[in-house]
Amino acid sequence: MNKRSQQRRATDLARSHASDVLAFLERRVRSAEAADVLADTLLTVWRRCASIPTDEVEARMWFFGVA
């Protein structure tokens, strides 16, 4: 998979699951900090886009693991 495809995959993953990850984070950190943690998570996902699993379920689990 080329870099552009990997970046597109990271974007799609974020669009599909960011709200669920935010809810997950709100249960674990102070609500005011959850959005900042999500922003850091999204940055890490973008930087590590080559590591995103190809399977959708595994990709979602990976995203939560990054968070």
Residue pairs with C-beta under 8 A, 6 or more apart in sequence:
1 9
1 50
3 49
3 50
6 49
6 50
6 52
7 46
7 49
9 49
9 52
9 59
10 45
10 46
10 49
10 52
13 45
13 52
13 59
13 60
13 63
14 42
14 45
14 63
16 60
17 60
17 63
17 64
18 38
18 42
21 38
21 41
21 63
21 64
21 67
22 34
22 35
22 38
24 64
24 67
25 34
25 37
25 38
25 41
25 67
26 34
29 37
37 67
38 67
41 63
41 66
41 67
44 66
45 52
45 63
45 66
48 66
51 62
52 59
52 62
53 59
53 61
53 62
